[in-house]
Amino acid sequence: MAKSESMKNVIEISKTQVIMAFVATCIEATARLLNTSYKEVYQRMKHVGLIEHYIIPHYETLHSESRENIAKDIAECLTEWEGRR
């Protein structure tokens, strides 16, 4: 298969789509760590604004970490932000 033919099969996605996929990964990893559903974690994050005020703005830093470290960091942040309310 020629290189140009194989490149036709590559799907390009926007940076926004990449970040949203990362957000989903963060939610799922945090839910696993907290032994709860991703729906509950999403609602908790949404309630305190964690996705739009922490995960998305810090994507460049966060995505270079392991899933375990990200989940621990986000769980701690979530608990802290919930405590402020």
Beta strands, then each sheet from edge to edge (+ up, - down):
end
